[in-house]
């Protein structure tokens, strides 16, 4: 059974679910699984603070859950991971985010459809929320709100629009502020509650302005623990830039941004959105 908050109602109502599920099964088995297993065999840093590597059987179980998103099967899988001492970071870093990234790459290459990716993302978001227990928070669906911002001088907004499209398809409420001034951004985040703010820049030249904007959002937001997700070429080229501008996370493509947003939501929910 699919939890409806993770997919837009108008999409789930208008797709042939059995056919789409069958097609998604083929995609996961033929493409997603091999890529996850290939990553699994790569060298891993010997750092006690690093997330624990999951077993190959866990990757295989994830594939089955994407194909059969039964709440009972998902709960059993989560229980097994917890019993093995795995954390939510293990699940996110080694399974869910790479799977989302893979689906995004396949969509970019026209190897699967928008609906295929959306359904797969719904399953991944469901697993993440169940592991984090965030799906049980009060007003869960109403709190899944994102404010997407492109700065006033940013001309390249296609990537941000794609992120917005996938977020909406994934059940998120999205408020879009293209080419917004600092005053416009401040007005909306101080008046409306958002779990996440997503900001995009096209060049590192805008990094100083972005850093200042993020600082203002955090100080003015009516959600004291609003999470900040950033995107654009500077962050793909240098992941350390995320922390340098004061943000919490980035994503390599639009589907990956959806699972990153869910992870940021879950972190905020665990703290009851207290900074």
N, C-alpha and C positions, 0 to 999 in steps of 0.2 A: 504493500500500500504506500502510495506516495503522499507525503505531507504537502498539502496545497500551498502553504506559504512560500515554498521554494520554486514555484513556477507561476507565471501570470495566468489568472483564471481564463482569460480569453484564448490563450494558447492551448491549455489542456482541454478546453471544451471543443476545439476545432481540429485536433489532430487525431489520426488513427493510431491510438496508443499501442495496440498489439503489433502493428506493422512497424511503427517507429522503434518499439522496444526490440524487435527482432533485428532490425537494421543496426541499432546501437550495439547489440550483442556481437554482431559480426565485426564492427569497428573495434570494440574493446579487445576481442580475442585476436584479431589479426594485426592491430597496430598499437593500441595503448599498452597492452600487456608486454609485448616484446620490448618496448622502449623503457618501461619501468624496470623490467628485469635486467636490461643492459645497464641502466644507471646503477642498479643494485650491486653489480659486479665491480664497479669502479672503486678505486682506493678511497678510504674514508679516514679523515683526520683522527688521530688518537688523542682526543680531548675529552676529559671527564665531563666537561660541561656540554658537550655536543649531544644532540638527540641520539638515542640508541637506534641502531639499524634494525629494521624489521626483518623477519624471516621471509624466505621466498613464499612459504605457504600463506603468509599474511597478505602478500601482494596478490596471490591467486584468489584468496577469499574476497579481497576488495573487488576484484573483477566480477565475481559472482554476485556481490551485493549491488553493483552498478546495474547488473542485468535483472536482479530480483530484489527490489528495495523493500522487502518485508521488514516491518518494524521489529518483529521478533528476531529475525536473522541478524538485523543490524545490532540489536541489543546484545545478542549472544556474542557477536564479533567484538564489540566494544568491551564486554566483560572479559573475554579472553585476553585482549590486549592489556587491559588493566591488571589482570592476574599475572601477566608476564612482566609487569613493571614498566610498561610503556606509558608515555605521557601524551598529551594532546599535541605537543610539538613533534613527537615522533610520527604520529599519524599525518599531521599537516605537511611536514617537510619532506617525508619520504614517500607519501602516497597521494594525498589529496591535491596538493598544489602541483606536483609534476603531472598528475593525470589531467588536471584542468588545463595546464600549459600545453600538453600534448593534443588535447581536443582543439585548442585554439590554433595550434600550428596546422592541424589537419583541415580545419575550416579555412584558414588562410590559403591553403593549397587546393581548395575545392575537393577535398577527399571525403567530406561529410557535409551535411546540411545544417542550417541554423537550428532547425528543430532537433536534430540529433544532438548537437552540442548543448542546447538548452535543457533537454531531458537528462543528459549525462550530468550537467551542472546541478540540476535539482537533486539528483541522488547524492552527489558529493557534498552539497550544502547540508542535506539532511543528516548525513553521517557525522559531519563536523559539529552540527548543533546538538545532536544526540550525545556525542562524546563529551561536549562541554556542558551539557545540561541546560544550555541557554534556551532551548525550545520550550522550556517550562516557565520562563519568566512572564510576568504579567504584561499584557499588551504586546506580546512578541511581534506580531505582524505590524502593528502600528509603529513600533520602534525601529523597524528596518527601513530607515530613511537615510538617503545620501544627498548631500549637496555637491554637485559637480561644477567646478569653476575653471574657466580658462581666463587668464589675466588679460587686462585691457589691450595690451600690445601684441598678444599672441594671435597669429593669423592661421596657424595650422591646427585646426580643431577636429579633424577627421577622426583621429585616434580617440579623443575624448567622447565623440558622438557614438563610436562603436562601443565603448565601455558603458555608456548610458543605455544603449540598446540592449546589451546583454544583462545589465543590472535589472532593467525593467522586466525583461523576459524571465529573470530569476526571482521575481516576486518582490523586488525592492521598489519603494517609492522614491523617485528621483526628481530633484529640483535642479534645473539646469541654469547656470549663469554664464553664458558665453560672453567673453570680452568685458567682464564685470569690473567696475571700479572698486576700490577698497571700501568706499562708503556703502555701495550696494551689497558687498559681501558682508560687511559688519551688520547692516540693517537686518538681513535675513537670518544670519546665524544667531543674532541676539533675540529675534522674535520667534523663530521656529526651532524645535528640537530636532537635531540630527545625530545619528549614531556615528556617521562617518562624513568627512569632507574629502572630496577628491579634487586635486589640483594638477593641472597639466601645463608644462612649458615646452617650448620647442628648441630652446638653446640655453646653454649655461650662462649666457649674458643676463638672463632673467633670474638667476639663482638668488641674488641679494634681495630682489623685490619679492620673490617667492618666500624667502625666509622671513621677511618682515610681515608678509600677509599671513603666514602660518601663525606667527606669534600673536598677531591681532585676533585671528580666529579663536585661538585657545583662550585668550583673555576675555573675549566678548561673547563667546558661545553660551547659550543657556543650558547646554550640556557640558558640565565642567570637565568631563572626561572624553570629549569628542576625539575620535581617532582621525588621523590625517594620512591619506594615501596619495602618493604623487606618481606622476607618469610623464613620459616623454623621453626623447633620445638621451639627455644627460644622465638619466638614471639607469638606462639600459647599458650605457657605456661604462658607468662607474656606480656600483651599488652603494658605495660608501657615501655618495652624495645625499642619499636619503636622510641619514642622521645629520649631515652637515647643514641641511636646511631646516632641521627640526621636525621632520616627518616620522611616521611610524613604519611605513611599508611602501613598497612599489610592486608592480606586476609587469610581466614581460609582454602580455597580450590581454585582450578584453575578457575572455573566459577566465583566465587566471585572476584577473582583477575581481571577479565575482567571488571566488573562493577566499581571496585575501580580505575582501570586505566582510565576509561572514566571520572570518577568524578575528578580525578587529572588533566586530560586534560582540562575539563571544567573550573576548577579553574584557570589554566594557561591562557586559552583563555580569561577569564574575565579580567585578568590583562594585556592582550596583551603580555604575557610572559616577563613581566618586574619584576625583583626581588625586 
